[in-house]
């Protein structure tokens, strides 16, 4: 079964981080990527640009509203995602635990096509 790991956090510390702090974070992420590779569980993922670069589309019947900024105005934003392969939620939690960030785990719905 595939799961998406939504990486969640406050963007301010990252925006204020210097080059050495950012390198340390990327090094931790590199170690996590190697962990997933060794487990054969990684299926891809990406860091996202800051939420300030987001564009949100809201639909109200036939009316469409396009606004700048993220869908939700909160301190914590989704800053990236990973897709993993796991036997079940317990294994997904085990695989997500070493992440150097808070994470939301969601199963990916597999659509059947005929």
Steps between C-alpha positions, in 0.01 A plus 500: 500500500621851425490787748578867468698664779405866516786691661356767730668786681544867571673663201647790699801315649594373153470848349727637776753213487853567382697285257648275772159437658347420162784263415448317830130459422572377147755255643229356729265472205773326300541247779124442503499452121776238536291328773201476265721377216650228720148390598387506136207721607565835333286587199591868456425836648591864487559808710238764424559871450381719791125526552522869406549383138176296503196579290165376627193433287165489680177401325156615599257353249594653166704772669878454515717706734878501450706643787866528590614299799435163657160338547521529879644802682689324778850517649570140399500428130571199280860545389549178307381149441633148463331194355586171668405136459401322820311182584264683733461810718723354772788468254427848359528642853826308551637641173386855582634507856864584404387802295671819621164681500138466605298299252144411408457151354221427254430189296485558127172392349564261216236555232383199309475547127307273270 
